[in-house]
Amino acid sequence: RAEFANAVQAAGLTWIGPSASAIEKMGDKMTARQTMRAAGVPVIPGEEVEEDDETKALTALREASERVGYPLLLKASSGGGGKGMRAVYAAADFDQAAAGARREAVAAFGDGRMYIERLLSGSKHVEIQILADQHGRTIHLGERECSVQRRHQKVFEEAPGPTMTSDLREAMGQAAVSAAEAVEYVGAGTVEFLLTSSGEFFFLEMNTRIQVEHPVTELVTGVDIVREQLRIAA
């Protein structure tokens, strides 16, 4: 929470983690997409709809869906864990799916703003662990593949990714570093990508914290990520 980060620093304490600004930019998924696009990081084709009024928002989303094309994903800007997300395969199903996703987003996050992404079926879900210090230096520690999921929740992760090549790892790792640098990130974080069957990859979201699955990377690299985050803060 950006508010908590600000409160800790205002109290004269050392905040362990990224700035409130970075948390805000990456925590709002529409803002994150726009920030990544400006930084040259590939994002999934789609459109953001900045509209609070329900009727106007649904109209704007319907118009955006025609430009993006089917199949598509409806997603909540403040979403997570699959809440406020719907896959839509035909225009006839769009209105009901959009209304349902918006209601769920408002109930879960108090924010009904939605955006649309092209549904990239058969893609792999790959995340890159990054570390960034307070002097503008950012590195990545390779990938964790988390494609095996149930109800949009990861079941297990593995590293190195079974279909990863050294060239792809370097390209995806550099994109993750660029994503972190775009928001002047500090500390440990994870940049998530979708990897298509053709080898293209697209920014999905950034987790501005240490994730529960970080030990997968620790076991492969030998780097204690929690220790490194404390050292960065110090």
C-alpha positions in Angstrom: 0.0 0.0 0.0 1.5 3.3 -1.1 -0.2 5.1 1.9 1.6 2.8 4.3 5.0 3.3 2.5 4.5 7.1 2.9 3.5 6.8 6.6 6.6 4.7 7.4 8.9 7.3 5.8 7.0 10.2 7.4 7.6 8.6 10.8 11.4 8.8 10.1 11.8 5.1 9.6 13.5 3.2 6.8 11.0 1.8 4.3 12.0 -1.6 3.0 10.7 -1.8 -0.6 9.8 0.4 -3.6 8.7 4.0 -3.3 5.0 4.9 -2.9 5.1 6.3 -6.5 6.3 2.9 -7.9 3.6 1.0 -5.9 0.9 3.3 -7.2 2.1 3.2 -10.8 2.4 -0.6 -10.9 -0.5 -1.4 -8.5 -3.0 0.2 -10.9 -2.9 -2.1 -13.9 -4.1 0.4 -16.5 -1.5 2.9 -15.3 1.1 0.1 -15.4 0.2 -0.7 -19.0 0.5 2.9 -20.0 3.8 3.3 -18.2 5.3 0.2 -19.8 4.1 1.2 -23.3 5.9 4.5 -22.9 9.0 2.7 -21.7 9.1 0.4 -24.8 8.2 -2.7 -22.9 5.8 -4.9 -25.0 2.2 -5.0 -23.6 -0.6 -7.2 -24.6 -2.7 -5.6 -27.3 -5.8 -4.0 -25.8 -7.4 -0.8 -24.5 -7.8 1.0 -21.2 -11.2 2.6 -20.3 -10.9 5.5 -17.9 -14.6 5.9 -17.0 -16.3 5.7 -13.6 -19.9 6.0 -14.7 -21.2 2.5 -15.2 -23.4 3.1 -18.2 -20.7 5.2 -20.0 -18.0 2.6 -19.0 -19.9 -0.3 -20.4 -20.6 1.6 -23.7 -16.9 2.5 -24.0 -15.8 -1.1 -23.2 -18.2 -2.4 -25.8 -16.7 -0.1 -28.4 -13.2 -1.0 -27.4 -14.0 -4.7 -27.7 -14.9 -4.2 -31.3 -11.4 -2.7 -32.0 -9.5 -5.3 -29.9 -11.4 -8.3 -31.4 -12.4 -11.7 -30.0 -11.5 -13.7 -28.0 -10.6 -11.1 -25.3 -10.2 -10.7 -21.6 -12.0 -8.2 -19.5 -9.9 -7.1 -16.5 -10.3 -4.9 -13.4 -7.7 -2.1 -13.2 -7.3 -2.8 -9.4 -7.8 -6.5 -9.8 -5.9 -9.6 -8.7 -6.4 -13.3 -8.1 -8.8 -13.6 -11.0 -11.4 -11.2 -9.4 -13.0 -8.8 -11.9 -11.8 -10.9 -14.8 -13.8 -12.5 -17.6 -12.9 -14.3 -20.8 -15.3 -13.4 -23.7 -15.3 -15.4 -26.9 -18.2 -13.7 -28.8 -19.8 -10.3 -29.0 -23.2 -11.7 -28.0 -21.7 -12.5 -24.5 -19.9 -9.2 -23.9 -22.5 -7.1 -22.1 -23.3 -9.7 -19.5 -19.6 -10.5 -18.9 -18.7 -6.8 -18.6 -21.5 -6.0 -16.2 -20.5 -9.1 -14.0 -16.8 -8.3 -14.1 -17.5 -4.7 -13.1 -19.8 -5.6 -10.2 -17.2 -8.1 -8.9 -14.4 -5.4 -9.2 -16.4 -2.8 -7.3 -17.3 -5.4 -4.5 -13.7 -6.6 -4.2 -11.6 -3.5 -4.8 -14.0 -0.5 -4.6 -12.9 0.3 -8.2 -15.0 -0.5 -11.2 -12.5 0.7 -13.9 -11.9 -2.0 -16.5 -9.6 -2.6 -19.5 -9.5 -5.1 -22.3 -6.7 -7.4 -23.5 -6.6 -9.8 -26.4 -6.9 -13.3 -25.1 -3.6 -15.1 -26.0 -4.7 -18.7 -25.7 -2.1 -21.3 -25.1 0.4 -18.8 -23.7 2.8 -19.6 -20.9 2.9 -17.5 -17.7 6.5 -16.5 -16.9 7.7 -14.1 -14.2 11.1 -12.5 -13.8 12.6 -11.8 -10.3 14.4 -8.4 -10.1 16.5 -6.6 -7.6 17.1 -2.9 -7.7 19.3 -0.8 -5.5 19.1 2.9 -4.5 21.8 4.0 -7.0 20.0 3.2 -10.3 21.3 -0.4 -10.7 18.8 -3.1 -11.5 19.4 -6.8 -12.2 17.3 -9.9 -12.8 17.6 -13.4 -11.4 16.0 -15.3 -14.2 12.6 -16.7 -14.5 10.0 -18.8 -12.7 7.4 -20.5 -14.9 3.9 -20.5 -13.3 1.7 -21.7 -16.2 0.1 -24.5 -14.2 -2.9 -22.7 -12.6 -6.4 -23.4 -11.3 -9.0 -20.6 -11.3 -6.2 -18.1 -12.2 -4.2 -19.1 -9.1 -0.7 -20.6 -9.5 -0.5 -24.2 -8.5 3.3 -24.6 -8.7 6.3 -22.8 -10.2 9.5 -24.1 -11.6 12.9 -22.7 -12.5 14.5 -22.7 -14.9 11.4 -22.6 -17.2 11.2 -25.8 -19.3 10.8 -24.0 -22.6 13.2 -21.1 -21.9 16.2 -20.4 -24.1 19.2 -18.3 -23.1 18.4 -15.7 -25.7 14.7 -15.5 -24.6 15.8 -15.3 -20.9 18.1 -12.4 -21.7 15.4 -10.5 -23.7 12.7 -11.1 -21.1 15.1 -10.3 -18.3 16.1 -7.0 -19.9 12.4 -6.1 -20.4 11.8 -6.7 -16.7 14.8 -4.5 -15.9 13.5 -1.8 -18.2 10.0 -2.1 -16.5 11.6 -1.6 -13.1 13.8 1.3 -14.2 10.7 3.0 -15.7 9.3 3.6 -12.2 12.6 4.0 -10.5 12.0 0.8 -8.6 14.0 -0.1 -5.4 14.1 -3.5 -3.7 12.9 -6.9 -4.7 10.0 -7.3 -7.2 8.6 -9.5 -9.9 7.6 -8.7 -13.4 5.1 -11.1 -15.0 4.9 -11.8 -18.7 2.8 -13.9 -21.1 4.9 -16.0 -23.5 3.2 -17.0 -26.7 3.8 -20.2 -28.7 5.6 -18.1 -31.3 8.1 -16.8 -28.8 6.7 -13.3 -28.4 6.3 -12.1 -24.8 4.1 -9.3 -23.3 4.1 -7.5 -20.0 1.3 -8.7 -17.8 1.8 -6.9 -14.4 4.4 -6.2 -11.7 4.2 -7.3 -8.1 5.8 -4.5 -6.0 6.9 -6.8 -3.2 8.6 -10.2 -2.4 6.2 -12.9 -3.6 5.5 -16.1 -1.6 7.1 -18.1 -4.5 10.5 -16.3 -4.2 12.2 -19.4 -2.7 12.0 -21.1 -6.1 14.5 -18.5 -7.4 16.6 -18.7 -4.2 17.1 -22.4 -4.5 18.2 -22.1 -8.2 20.5 -19.0 -7.8 21.7 -19.3 -4.2 20.7 -15.7 -3.6 18.8 -14.9 -0.4 16.3 -12.4 -1.8 15.0 -11.3 1.6 18.6 -10.6 2.8 19.3 -8.6 -0.4 16.2 -6.5 0.1 17.3 -5.7 3.6 20.8 -4.9 2.4 19.4 -2.6 -0.3 17.2 -0.7 2.3 20.3 -0.4 4.6 
